[in-house]
Amino acid sequence: MSGLVSGLDGNCVRCGRKLKDIKSIERGFGKTCYKKYLKETEERMKKNQISVFDLRGLKNDR
Ligand SMILES: [Zn+2]
């Protein structure tokens, strides 16, 4: 632990690889994994595979 970023361990939450740059660490994803994550989320939304319960946790518009 470097102690540079508190609360984050500096590993990609998707593949577990060590993250090098601060932006990736803040995201919790490596650049490639973040793109994949966004694409997957988008596709899941389109297919309506996210349940109402998941959306309730993400959106607070009501
Ligand atoms: Zn990754």
N, CA, C, O and the ligand as a Tripos MOL2 file, in Angstrom:
@<TRIPOS>MOLECULE
protein
  249   247    63     0     0
PROTEIN
NO_CHARGES

@<TRIPOS>ATOM
      1 N           0.8350   -1.2160    0.0000 N.3       1 MET1
      2 CA          0.0000    0.0000    0.0000 C.3       1 MET1
      3 C           0.8660    1.2600    0.0000 C.2       1 MET1
      4 O           1.6980    1.4420    0.8880 O.2       1 MET1
      5 N           0.6760    2.1100   -0.9710 N.am      2 SER2
      6 CA          1.4510    3.3440   -1.0270 C.3       2 SER2
      7 C           0.8300    4.4270   -0.1510 C.2       2 SER2
      8 O           1.5290    5.3260    0.3170 O.2       2 SER2
      9 N          -0.4750    4.3430    0.0720 N.am      3 GLY3
     10 CA         -1.1650    5.3530    0.8600 C.3       3 GLY3
     11 C          -1.4680    6.6120    0.0660 C.2       3 GLY3
     12 O          -1.9240    7.6120    0.6200 O.2       3 GLY3
     13 N          -1.2120    6.5580   -1.2370 N.am      4 LEU4
     14 CA         -1.4440    7.7020   -2.1130 C.3       4 LEU4
     15 C          -2.9430    7.9720   -2.2630 C.2       4 LEU4
     16 O          -3.3950    9.1120   -2.1590 O.2       4 LEU4
     17 N          -3.6990    6.9070   -2.5070 N.am      5 VAL5
     18 CA         -5.1440    7.0440   -2.6380 C.3       5 VAL5
     19 C          -5.7980    6.2420   -1.5280 C.2       5 VAL5
     20 O          -5.6880    5.0170   -1.4860 O.2       5 VAL5
     21 N          -6.4620    6.9220   -0.6510 N.am      6 SER6
     22 CA         -7.0980    6.2210    0.4610 C.3       6 SER6
     23 C          -8.4410    5.6480    0.0500 C.2       6 SER6
     24 O          -9.1850    6.2700   -0.7090 O.2       6 SER6
     25 N          -8.7390    4.4990    0.5370 N.am      7 GLY7
     26 CA        -10.0360    3.8720    0.2650 C.3       7 GLY7
     27 C         -10.0510    3.0470   -1.0070 C.2       7 GLY7
     28 O         -10.9810    2.2730   -1.2300 O.2       7 GLY7
     29 N          -9.0360    3.1980   -1.8430 N.am      8 LEU8
     30 CA         -8.9690    2.4130   -3.0640 C.3       8 LEU8
     31 C          -7.6680    1.6100   -3.0580 C.2       8 LEU8
     32 O          -6.6250    2.0920   -2.6160 O.2       8 LEU8
     33 N          -7.7530    0.3890   -3.5540 N.am      9 ASP9
     34 CA         -6.5590   -0.4490   -3.4840 C.3       9 ASP9
     35 C          -5.7130   -0.3760   -4.7530 C.2       9 ASP9
     36 O          -4.6390   -0.9750   -4.8210 O.2       9 ASP9
     37 N          -6.1970    0.3590   -5.7610 N.am     10 GLY10
     38 CA         -5.4070    0.5460   -6.9670 C.3      10 GLY10
     39 C          -5.4100   -0.6260   -7.9180 C.2      10 GLY10
     40 O          -4.5510   -0.7420   -8.7920 O.2      10 GLY10
     41 N          -6.4090   -1.5120   -7.7320 N.am     11 ASN11
     42 CA         -6.5410   -2.6230   -8.6630 C.3      11 ASN11
     43 C          -7.8350   -2.4900   -9.4520 C.2      11 ASN11
     44 O          -8.8360   -1.9810   -8.9470 O.2      11 ASN11
     45 N          -7.8020   -2.9530  -10.6960 N.am     12 CYS12
     46 CA         -8.9870   -2.9200  -11.5320 C.3      12 CYS12
     47 C         -10.0520   -3.8550  -10.9500 C.2      12 CYS12
     48 O          -9.7800   -5.0260  -10.6840 O.2      12 CYS12
     49 N         -11.2610   -3.3290  -10.7560 N.am     13 VAL13
     50 CA        -12.3200   -4.1510  -10.1660 C.3      13 VAL13
     51 C         -12.8350   -5.1910  -11.1530 C.2      13 VAL13
     52 O         -13.5240   -6.1360  -10.7690 O.2      13 VAL13
     53 N         -12.4970   -5.0110  -12.4240 N.am     14 ARG14
     54 CA        -12.9930   -5.9290  -13.4450 C.3      14 ARG14
     55 C         -12.0600   -7.1180  -13.6400 C.2      14 ARG14
     56 O         -12.5010   -8.2660  -13.6880 O.2      14 ARG14
     57 N         -10.7650   -6.8290  -13.7520 N.am     15 CYS15
     58 CA         -9.8250   -7.9210  -14.0270 C.3      15 CYS15
     59 C          -8.8030   -8.1070  -12.9130 C.2      15 CYS15
     60 O          -8.0520   -9.0830  -12.9040 O.2      15 CYS15
     61 N          -8.7790   -7.1540  -11.9620 N.am     16 GLY16
     62 CA         -7.9060   -7.2990  -10.8060 C.3      16 GLY16
     63 C          -6.4610   -6.8870  -11.0380 C.2      16 GLY16
     64 O          -5.6120   -7.0520  -10.1620 O.2      16 GLY16
     65 N          -6.1870   -6.3540  -12.2170 N.am     17 ARG17
     66 CA         -4.8170   -5.9380  -12.5240 C.3      17 ARG17
     67 C          -4.4590   -4.6460  -11.7990 C.2      17 ARG17
     68 O          -5.3270   -3.8280  -11.4970 O.2      17 ARG17
     69 N          -3.1990   -4.4790  -11.5320 N.am     18 LYS18
     70 CA         -2.6990   -3.2750  -10.8670 C.3      18 LYS18
     71 C          -2.8550   -2.0720  -11.7950 C.2      18 LYS18
     72 O          -2.4540   -2.1060  -12.9580 O.2      18 LYS18
     73 N          -3.4500   -1.0050  -11.2460 N.am     19 LEU19
     74 CA         -3.6310    0.2040  -12.0430 C.3      19 LEU19
     75 C          -2.4610    1.1580  -11.8190 C.2      19 LEU19
     76 O          -1.9880    1.3370  -10.6960 O.2      19 LEU19
     77 N          -2.0070    1.7650  -12.9170 N.am     20 LYS20
     78 CA         -0.8170    2.6160  -12.8290 C.3      20 LYS20
     79 C          -1.1680    4.0960  -12.7280 C.2      20 LYS20
     80 O          -0.5890    4.8220  -11.9200 O.2      20 LYS20
     81 N          -2.1220    4.5450  -13.5530 N.am     21 ASP21
     82 CA         -2.3920    5.9890  -13.5380 C.3      21 ASP21
     83 C          -3.5700    6.3370  -12.6310 C.2      21 ASP21
     84 O          -4.4840    5.5390  -12.4220 O.2      21 ASP21
     85 N          -3.5120    7.5430  -12.1090 N.am     22 ILE22
     86 CA         -4.4280    8.0000  -11.0670 C.3      22 ILE22
     87 C          -5.8830    7.9990  -11.5420 C.2      22 ILE22
     88 O          -6.7910    7.7150  -10.7610 O.2      22 ILE22
     89 N          -6.1020    8.3140  -12.8090 N.am     23 LYS23
     90 CA         -7.4720    8.3530  -13.3300 C.3      23 LYS23
     91 C          -8.0980    6.9700  -13.3220 C.2      23 LYS23
     92 O          -9.2750    6.8110  -12.9950 O.2      23 LYS23
     93 N          -7.3170    5.9860  -13.6790 N.am     24 SER24
     94 CA         -7.8060    4.6100  -13.6590 C.3      24 SER24
     95 C          -8.0990    4.1640  -12.2330 C.2      24 SER24
     96 O          -9.0800    3.4680  -11.9740 O.2      24 SER24
     97 N          -7.2440    4.5720  -11.3250 N.am     25 ILE25
     98 CA         -7.4250    4.2030   -9.9170 C.3      25 ILE25
     99 C          -8.6910    4.8550   -9.3660 C.2      25 ILE25
    100 O          -9.4350    4.2360   -8.6050 O.2      25 ILE25
    101 N          -8.9270    6.0990   -9.7520 N.am     26 GLU26
    102 CA        -10.1380    6.8030   -9.3160 C.3      26 GLU26
    103 C         -11.3910    6.1140   -9.8380 C.2      26 GLU26
    104 O         -12.3920    5.9950   -9.1320 O.2      26 GLU26
    105 N         -11.3180    5.6590  -11.1010 N.am     27 ARG27
    106 CA        -12.4450    4.9500  -11.7040 C.3      27 ARG27
    107 C         -12.6100    3.5610  -11.0960 C.2      27 ARG27
    108 O         -13.7200    3.0570  -10.9270 O.2      27 ARG27
    109 N         -11.4760    2.9700  -10.7780 N.am     28 GLY28
    110 CA        -11.4930    1.5880  -10.3220 C.3      28 GLY28
    111 C         -11.3930    0.6070  -11.4730 C.2      28 GLY28
    112 O         -11.4920   -0.6050  -11.2820 O.2      28 GLY28
    113 N         -11.1950    1.1390  -12.6690 N.am     29 PHE29
    114 CA        -11.0500    0.3150  -13.8680 C.3      29 PHE29
    115 C          -9.8130    0.7340  -14.6420 C.2      29 PHE29
    116 O          -9.4330    1.9050  -14.6220 O.2      29 PHE29
    117 N          -9.1990   -0.1860  -15.3040 N.am     30 GLY30
    118 CA         -8.1940    0.1520  -16.3040 C.3      30 GLY30
    119 C          -8.9000    0.7530  -17.5110 C.2      30 GLY30
    120 O         -10.1120    0.6010  -17.6610 O.2      30 GLY30
    121 N          -8.1540    1.4300  -18.3670 N.am     31 LYS31
    122 CA         -8.7800    2.1160  -19.5060 C.3      31 LYS31
    123 C          -9.6110    1.1720  -20.3610 C.2      31 LYS31
    124 O         -10.7440    1.4850  -20.7240 O.2      31 LYS31
    125 N          -9.0500    0.0310  -20.6750 N.am     32 THR32
    126 CA         -9.7390   -0.9410  -21.5260 C.3      32 THR32
    127 C         -10.9740   -1.4980  -20.8300 C.2      32 THR32
    128 O         -12.0440   -1.6210  -21.4280 O.2      32 THR32
    129 N         -10.8030   -1.8290  -19.5660 N.am     33 CYS33
    130 CA        -11.9050   -2.4080  -18.8080 C.3      33 CYS33
    131 C         -13.0230   -1.3960  -18.6090 C.2      33 CYS33
    132 O         -14.1970   -1.7650  -18.5930 O.2      33 CYS33
    133 N         -12.6730   -0.1370  -18.4580 N.am     34 TYR34
    134 CA        -13.6860    0.9010  -18.2750 C.3      34 TYR34
    135 C         -14.5470    1.0250  -19.5300 C.2      34 TYR34
    136 O         -15.7710    1.1280  -19.4490 O.2      34 TYR34
    137 N         -13.8960    1.0130  -20.6820 N.am     35 LYS35
    138 CA        -14.6290    1.0650  -21.9530 C.3      35 LYS35
    139 C         -15.5550   -0.1400  -22.0790 C.2      35 LYS35
    140 O         -16.7170   -0.0090  -22.4640 O.2      35 LYS35
    141 N         -15.0280   -1.3030  -21.7510 N.am     36 LYS36
    142 CA        -15.8250   -2.5260  -21.8160 C.3      36 LYS36
    143 C         -16.9930   -2.4610  -20.8410 C.2      36 LYS36
    144 O         -18.1150   -2.8580  -21.1540 O.2      36 LYS36
    145 N         -16.7000   -1.9570  -19.6730 N.am     37 TYR37
    146 CA        -17.7250   -1.8240  -18.6330 C.3      37 TYR37
    147 C         -18.8620   -0.9170  -19.1030 C.2      37 TYR37
    148 O         -20.0350   -1.2530  -18.9410 O.2      37 TYR37
    149 N         -18.5120    0.2410  -19.6900 N.am     38 LEU38
    150 CA        -19.5170    1.1690  -20.1890 C.3      38 LEU38
    151 C         -20.3410    0.5380  -21.3000 C.2      38 LEU38
    152 O         -21.5620    0.6900  -21.3440 O.2      38 LEU38
    153 N         -19.6690   -0.1690  -22.1930 N.am     39 LYS39
    154 CA        -20.3500   -0.8110  -23.3150 C.3      39 LYS39
    155 C         -21.3000   -1.8950  -22.8100 C.2      39 LYS39
    156 O         -22.4390   -2.0110  -23.2630 O.2      39 LYS39
    157 N         -20.8100   -2.6710  -21.8760 N.am     40 GLU40
    158 CA        -21.6380   -3.7390  -21.3070 C.3      40 GLU40
    159 C         -22.8640   -3.1790  -20.6080 C.2      40 GLU40
    160 O         -23.9680   -3.7040  -20.7520 O.2      40 GLU40
    161 N         -22.6620   -2.1080  -19.8480 N.am     41 THR41
    162 CA        -23.7690   -1.4790  -19.1360 C.3      41 THR41
    163 C         -24.7990   -0.9380  -20.1170 C.2      41 THR41
    164 O         -26.0050   -1.0940  -19.9270 O.2      41 THR41
    165 N         -24.2960   -0.2980  -21.1690 N.am     42 GLU42
    166 CA        -25.1630    0.2660  -22.1970 C.3      42 GLU42
    167 C         -25.9960   -0.8250  -22.8650 C.2      42 GLU42
    168 O         -27.2050   -0.6850  -23.0460 O.2      42 GLU42
    169 N         -25.3200   -1.9100  -23.2230 N.am     43 GLU43
    170 CA        -26.0080   -3.0150  -23.8820 C.3      43 GLU43
    171 C         -27.0240   -3.6720  -22.9650 C.2      43 GLU43
    172 O         -28.1020   -4.0750  -23.4010 O.2      43 GLU43
    173 N         -26.6750   -3.7740  -21.7060 N.am     44 ARG44
    174 CA        -27.5840   -4.3650  -20.7330 C.3      44 ARG44
    175 C         -28.8380   -3.4940  -20.5690 C.2      44 ARG44
    176 O         -29.9510   -4.0000  -20.4320 O.2      44 ARG44
    177 N         -28.6270   -2.1830  -20.5870 N.am     45 MET45
    178 CA        -29.7430   -1.2430  -20.4970 C.3      45 MET45
    179 C         -30.6700   -1.4010  -21.7050 C.2      45 MET45
    180 O         -31.8930   -1.4320  -21.5700 O.2      45 MET45
    181 N         -30.0560   -1.5000  -22.8910 N.am     46 LYS46
    182 CA        -30.8270   -1.6540  -24.1330 C.3      46 LYS46
    183 C         -31.6560   -2.9290  -24.1060 C.2      46 LYS46
    184 O         -32.8070   -2.9430  -24.5420 O.2      46 LYS46
    185 N         -31.0700   -3.9820  -23.6000 N.am     47 LYS47
    186 CA        -31.7540   -5.2730  -23.5550 C.3      47 LYS47
    187 C         -32.6960   -5.3910  -22.3670 C.2      47 LYS47
    188 O         -33.3950   -6.3920  -22.2040 O.2      47 LYS47
    189 N         -32.7010   -4.3510  -21.5420 N.am     48 ASN48
    190 CA        -33.5570   -4.3340  -20.3500 C.3      48 ASN48
    191 C         -33.2650   -5.4940  -19.4160 C.2      48 ASN48
    192 O         -34.1640   -6.0710  -18.8050 O.2      48 ASN48
    193 N         -31.9880   -5.8150  -19.3240 N.am     49 GLN49
    194 CA        -31.6170   -6.9050  -18.4230 C.3      49 GLN49
    195 C         -31.3640   -6.4070  -17.0030 C.2      49 GLN49
    196 O         -31.1840   -7.1930  -16.0730 O.2      49 GLN49
    197 N         -31.3560   -5.0910  -16.8630 N.am     50 ILE50
    198 CA        -31.2190   -4.5340  -15.5190 C.3      50 ILE50
    199 C         -32.6070   -4.4580  -14.8870 C.2      50 ILE50
    200 O         -33.5370   -3.9070  -15.4750 O.2      50 ILE50
    201 N         -32.7300   -4.9950  -13.7260 N.am     51 SER51
    202 CA        -34.0150   -5.0410  -13.0590 C.3      51 SER51
    203 C         -34.3730   -3.6850  -12.4650 C.2      51 SER51
    204 O         -33.5280   -2.7970  -12.3600 O.2      51 SER51
    205 N         -35.6130   -3.5410  -12.0850 N.am     52 VAL52
    206 CA        -36.0830   -2.3030  -11.4640 C.3      52 VAL52
    207 C         -35.2960   -2.0170  -10.1920 C.2      52 VAL52
    208 O         -35.0520   -0.8640   -9.8380 O.2      52 VAL52
    209 N         -34.9120   -3.0780   -9.5230 N.am     53 PHE53
    210 CA        -34.1930   -2.9290   -8.2610 C.3      53 PHE53
    211 C         -32.8070   -2.3360   -8.4980 C.2      53 PHE53
    212 O         -32.3270   -1.5230   -7.7080 O.2      53 PHE53
    213 N         -32.1610   -2.7550   -9.6070 N.am     54 ASP54
    214 CA        -30.8550   -2.2020   -9.9450 C.3      54 ASP54
    215 C         -30.9600   -0.7220  -10.2920 C.2      54 ASP54
    216 O         -30.1350    0.0860   -9.8650 O.2      54 ASP54
    217 N         -31.9820   -0.3760  -11.0710 N.am     55 LEU55
    218 CA        -32.1640    1.0100  -11.4840 C.3      55 LEU55
    219 C         -32.4580    1.9080  -10.2920 C.2      55 LEU55
    220 O         -32.0270    3.0600  -10.2410 O.2      55 LEU55
    221 N         -33.1910    1.3670   -9.3470 N.am     56 ARG56
    222 CA        -33.5160    2.1560   -8.1530 C.3      56 ARG56
    223 C         -32.2520    2.5520   -7.3910 C.2      56 ARG56
    224 O         -32.1670    3.6260   -6.7950 O.2      56 ARG56
    225 N         -31.2730    1.6450   -7.4330 N.am     57 GLY57
    226 CA        -30.0200    1.9320   -6.7620 C.3      57 GLY57
    227 C         -29.1720    2.9490   -7.5080 C.2      57 GLY57
    228 O         -28.4060    3.6950   -6.8980 O.2      57 GLY57
    229 N         -29.3120    2.9790   -8.8580 N.am     58 LEU58
    230 CA        -28.4770    3.8690   -9.6620 C.3      58 LEU58
    231 C         -29.0850    5.2490   -9.8200 C.2      58 LEU58
    232 O         -28.3760    6.2540   -9.7760 O.2      58 LEU58
    233 N         -30.4020    5.3010  -10.0060 N.am     59 LYS59
    234 CA        -31.0490    6.5840  -10.2710 C.3      59 LYS59
    235 C         -31.8360    7.0550   -9.0520 C.2      59 LYS59
    236 O         -32.4610    6.2600   -8.3500 O.2      59 LYS59
    237 N         -31.7930    8.3430   -8.8210 N.am     60 ASN60
    238 CA        -32.5540    8.9370   -7.7290 C.3      60 ASN60
    239 C         -33.4590   10.0390   -8.2490 C.2      60 ASN60
    240 O         -33.6260   11.0820   -7.6160 O.2      60 ASN60
    241 N         -34.0460    9.7850   -9.4270 N.am     61 ASP61
    242 CA        -34.8580   10.8400  -10.0450 C.3      61 ASP61
    243 C         -36.2990   10.8110   -9.5720 C.2      61 ASP61
    244 O         -37.1200   11.5910  -10.0550 O.2      61 ASP61
    245 N         -36.6180    9.9460   -8.6570 N.am     62 ARG62
    246 CA        -38.0070    9.8870   -8.1660 C.3      62 ARG62
    247 C         -38.0280    9.9310   -6.6660 C.2      62 ARG62
    248 O         -39.1000    9.8930   -6.0620 O.2      62 ARG62
    249 ZN         -9.1090   -4.3920  -15.8320 Zn       63 ZN63
@<TRIPOS>BOND
     1     1     2 1
     2     2     3 1
     3     3     4 2
     4     3     5 am
     5     5     6 1
     6     6     7 1
     7     7     8 2
     8     7     9 am
     9     9    10 1
    10    10    11 1
    11    11    12 2
    12    11    13 am
    13    13    14 1
    14    14    15 1
    15    15    16 2
    16    15    17 am
    17    17    18 1
    18    18    19 1
    19    19    20 2
    20    19    21 am
    21    21    22 1
    22    22    23 1
    23    23    24 2
    24    23    25 am
    25    25    26 1
    26    26    27 1
    27    27    28 2
    28    27    29 am
    29    29    30 1
    30    30    31 1
    31    31    32 2
    32    31    33 am
    33    33    34 1
    34    34    35 1
    35    35    36 2
    36    35    37 am
    37    37    38 1
    38    38    39 1
    39    39    40 2
    40    39    41 am
    41    41    42 1
    42    42    43 1
    43    43    44 2
    44    43    45 am
    45    45    46 1
    46    46    47 1
    47    47    48 2
    48    47    49 am
    49    49    50 1
    50    50    51 1
    51    51    52 2
    52    51    53 am
    53    53    54 1
    54    54    55 1
    55    55    56 2
    56    55    57 am
    57    57    58 1
    58    58    59 1
    59    59    60 2
    60    59    61 am
    61    61    62 1
    62    62    63 1
    63    63    64 2
    64    63    65 am
    65    65    66 1
    66    66    67 1
    67    67    68 2
    68    67    69 am
    69    69    70 1
    70    70    71 1
    71    71    72 2
    72    71    73 am
    73    73    74 1
    74    74    75 1
    75    75    76 2
    76    75    77 am
    77    77    78 1
    78    78    79 1
    79    79    80 2
    80    79    81 am
    81    81    82 1
    82    82    83 1
    83    83    84 2
    84    83    85 am
    85    85    86 1
    86    86    87 1
    87    87    88 2
    88    87    89 am
    89    89    90 1
    90    90    91 1
    91    91    92 2
    92    91    93 am
    93    93    94 1
    94    94    95 1
    95    95    96 2
    96    95    97 am
    97    97    98 1
    98    98    99 1
    99    99   100 2
   100    99   101 am
   101   101   102 1
   102   102   103 1
   103   103   104 2
   104   103   105 am
   105   105   106 1
   106   106   107 1
   107   107   108 2
   108   107   109 am
   109   109   110 1
   110   110   111 1
   111   111   112 2
   112   111   113 am
   113   113   114 1
   114   114   115 1
   115   115   116 2
   116   115   117 am
   117   117   118 1
   118   118   119 1
   119   119   120 2
   120   119   121 am
   121   121   122 1
   122   122   123 1
   123   123   124 2
   124   123   125 am
   125   125   126 1
   126   126   127 1
   127   127   128 2
   128   127   129 am
   129   129   130 1
   130   130   131 1
   131   131   132 2
   132   131   133 am
   133   133   134 1
   134   134   135 1
   135   135   136 2
   136   135   137 am
   137   137   138 1
   138   138   139 1
   139   139   140 2
   140   139   141 am
   141   141   142 1
   142   142   143 1
   143   143   144 2
   144   143   145 am
   145   145   146 1
   146   146   147 1
   147   147   148 2
   148   147   149 am
   149   149   150 1
   150   150   151 1
   151   151   152 2
   152   151   153 am
   153   153   154 1
   154   154   155 1
   155   155   156 2
   156   155   157 am
   157   157   158 1
   158   158   159 1
   159   159   160 2
   160   159   161 am
   161   161   162 1
   162   162   163 1
   163   163   164 2
   164   163   165 am
   165   165   166 1
   166   166   167 1
   167   167   168 2
   168   167   169 am
   169   169   170 1
   170   170   171 1
   171   171   172 2
   172   171   173 am
   173   173   174 1
   174   174   175 1
   175   175   176 2
   176   175   177 am
   177   177   178 1
   178   178   179 1
   179   179   180 2
   180   179   181 am
   181   181   182 1
   182   182   183 1
   183   183   184 2
   184   183   185 am
   185   185   186 1
   186   186   187 1
   187   187   188 2
   188   187   189 am
   189   189   190 1
   190   190   191 1
   191   191   192 2
   192   191   193 am
   193   193   194 1
   194   194   195 1
   195   195   196 2
   196   195   197 am
   197   197   198 1
   198   198   199 1
   199   199   200 2
   200   199   201 am
   201   201   202 1
   202   202   203 1
   203   203   204 2
   204   203   205 am
   205   205   206 1
   206   206   207 1
   207   207   208 2
   208   207   209 am
   209   209   210 1
   210   210   211 1
   211   211   212 2
   212   211   213 am
   213   213   214 1
   214   214   215 1
   215   215   216 2
   216   215   217 am
   217   217   218 1
   218   218   219 1
   219   219   220 2
   220   219   221 am
   221   221   222 1
   222   222   223 1
   223   223   224 2
   224   223   225 am
   225   225   226 1
   226   226   227 1
   227   227   228 2
   228   227   229 am
   229   229   230 1
   230   230   231 1
   231   231   232 2
   232   231   233 am
   233   233   234 1
   234   234   235 1
   235   235   236 2
   236   235   237 am
   237   237   238 1
   238   238   239 1
   239   239   240 2
   240   239   241 am
   241   241   242 1
   242   242   243 1
   243   243   244 2
   244   243   245 am
   245   245   246 1
   246   246   247 1
   247   247   248 2
@<TRIPOS>SUBSTRUCTURE
     1 MET1         2 RESIDUE 1 A MET
     2 SER2         6 RESIDUE 1 A SER
     3 GLY3        10 RESIDUE 1 A GLY
     4 LEU4        14 RESIDUE 1 A LEU
     5 VAL5        18 RESIDUE 1 A VAL
     6 SER6        22 RESIDUE 1 A SER
     7 GLY7        26 RESIDUE 1 A GLY
     8 LEU8        30 RESIDUE 1 A LEU
     9 ASP9        34 RESIDUE 1 A ASP
    10 GLY10       38 RESIDUE 1 A GLY
    11 ASN11       42 RESIDUE 1 A ASN
    12 CYS12       46 RESIDUE 1 A CYS
    13 VAL13       50 RESIDUE 1 A VAL
    14 ARG14       54 RESIDUE 1 A ARG
    15 CYS15       58 RESIDUE 1 A CYS
    16 GLY16       62 RESIDUE 1 A GLY
    17 ARG17       66 RESIDUE 1 A ARG
    18 LYS18       70 RESIDUE 1 A LYS
    19 LEU19       74 RESIDUE 1 A LEU
    20 LYS20       78 RESIDUE 1 A LYS
    21 ASP21       82 RESIDUE 1 A ASP
    22 ILE22       86 RESIDUE 1 A ILE
    23 LYS23       90 RESIDUE 1 A LYS
    24 SER24       94 RESIDUE 1 A SER
    25 ILE25       98 RESIDUE 1 A ILE
    26 GLU26      102 RESIDUE 1 A GLU
    27 ARG27      106 RESIDUE 1 A ARG
    28 GLY28      110 RESIDUE 1 A GLY
    29 PHE29      114 RESIDUE 1 A PHE
    30 GLY30      118 RESIDUE 1 A GLY
    31 LYS31      122 RESIDUE 1 A LYS
    32 THR32      126 RESIDUE 1 A THR
    33 CYS33      130 RESIDUE 1 A CYS
    34 TYR34      134 RESIDUE 1 A TYR
    35 LYS35      138 RESIDUE 1 A LYS
    36 LYS36      142 RESIDUE 1 A LYS
    37 TYR37      146 RESIDUE 1 A TYR
    38 LEU38      150 RESIDUE 1 A LEU
    39 LYS39      154 RESIDUE 1 A LYS
    40 GLU40      158 RESIDUE 1 A GLU
    41 THR41      162 RESIDUE 1 A THR
    42 GLU42      166 RESIDUE 1 A GLU
    43 GLU43      170 RESIDUE 1 A GLU
    44 ARG44      174 RESIDUE 1 A ARG
    45 MET45      178 RESIDUE 1 A MET
    46 LYS46      182 RESIDUE 1 A LYS
    47 LYS47      186 RESIDUE 1 A LYS
    48 ASN48      190 RESIDUE 1 A ASN
    49 GLN49      194 RESIDUE 1 A GLN
    50 ILE50      198 RESIDUE 1 A ILE
    51 SER51      202 RESIDUE 1 A SER
    52 VAL52      206 RESIDUE 1 A VAL
    53 PHE53      210 RESIDUE 1 A PHE
    54 ASP54      214 RESIDUE 1 A ASP
    55 LEU55      218 RESIDUE 1 A LEU
    56 ARG56      222 RESIDUE 1 A ARG
    57 GLY57      226 RESIDUE 1 A GLY
    58 LEU58      230 RESIDUE 1 A LEU
    59 LYS59      234 RESIDUE 1 A LYS
    60 ASN60      238 RESIDUE 1 A ASN
    61 ASP61      242 RESIDUE 1 A ASP
    62 ARG62      246 RESIDUE 1 A ARG
    63 ZN63       249 GROUP 0 **** ****
